[in-house]
Amino acid sequence: MVVELLVIHLCLSSDTGRIEIPAILKREPVSTDIELGSKNYHNIPKAIILGGGYNDEDLNAMRKACQTAKTPLVPWLRVRDTSYYNLLSPQIEQSGTDVY
């Protein structure tokens, strides 16, 4: 099964996410220097997807900013930062390589 995702915006920190995600969920344009994403803010996103670099505190801060702004409810998905390490840990132990 192939899943197609259309990325409309990219935030590189939780600080910008706390400002930009609520605006995007309200279908407001967001000014950014990042050239990635379609920048099509006309429709409400189907989900917010976060990479593994965001911890629980970051996630909760961004979600709280959206709740405070009374944005529409959408699912939040986050990659667990330990999943990649857990998948590779047997190979890492055998090779003696450190992962940061």
C-alpha positions in Angstrom: 0.0 0.0 0.0 1.4 3.4 -1.0 0.4 6.4 1.1 0.5 9.8 -0.6 1.0 12.8 1.5 0.8 16.4 0.4 2.9 18.5 2.6 1.6 22.1 2.8 4.0 23.5 5.4 7.2 22.7 7.3 8.1 24.0 10.7 11.7 23.4 11.9 11.2 24.1 15.6 8.5 23.9 18.2 8.7 27.7 18.6 7.6 28.3 15.1 5.1 25.4 15.3 3.4 27.1 18.2 2.8 30.2 16.0 2.4 28.8 12.5 0.3 25.6 13.1 -2.7 27.4 14.7 -2.7 29.9 11.8 -2.6 27.1 9.3 -5.5 25.3 11.0 -7.4 28.5 10.8 -6.6 28.6 7.0 -4.5 31.8 7.4 -1.5 32.3 5.2 1.9 31.9 7.0 5.0 33.8 6.0 8.1 31.6 6.0 11.5 31.5 4.3 11.3 27.7 4.0 10.6 26.8 0.4 9.3 23.3 1.1 5.6 22.5 1.1 2.8 23.5 -1.3 1.8 26.6 0.8 -1.9 25.8 -0.1 -3.6 27.1 3.1 -7.1 27.1 1.6 -8.1 23.7 3.2 -7.7 22.5 6.7 -5.0 19.9 6.9 -6.1 16.3 7.5 -3.3 15.8 10.1 -0.3 17.4 11.7 2.7 15.1 11.4 5.8 15.6 13.5 9.2 14.0 13.1 11.0 12.2 15.9 13.0 15.3 16.9 10.1 16.7 18.9 9.7 15.5 22.5 6.5 15.3 24.6 7.0 18.9 25.9 7.3 20.3 22.3 4.2 18.3 21.2 2.1 19.5 24.2 3.2 23.1 23.7 2.1 23.1 20.1 -1.1 21.3 20.8 -1.9 23.8 23.6 -1.3 26.7 21.3 -3.8 25.3 18.9 -6.4 24.7 21.7 -5.9 28.3 23.0 -6.5 29.6 19.4 -9.6 27.4 19.2 -8.5 25.7 15.9 -10.4 22.8 14.3 -9.5 19.4 15.7 -7.2 17.3 13.5 -5.1 14.2 14.4 -1.5 14.7 15.5 0.9 12.0 14.5 4.5 11.8 15.7 7.4 9.5 14.9 8.9 8.1 18.1 12.5 9.1 18.2 13.5 5.7 19.7 11.9 3.6 16.9 14.7 4.1 14.5 17.3 3.2 17.2 15.3 0.2 18.3 15.2 -1.1 14.7 18.9 -0.8 14.3 20.1 -1.6 17.8 21.1 -5.3 17.1 23.3 -4.1 14.1 24.7 -1.2 16.2 25.7 -3.5 19.0 27.4 -5.8 16.6 29.2 -3.0 14.7 30.2 -0.9 17.8 28.8 2.2 16.2 27.4 5.1 18.3 24.2 6.8 17.2 23.4 10.4 18.1 
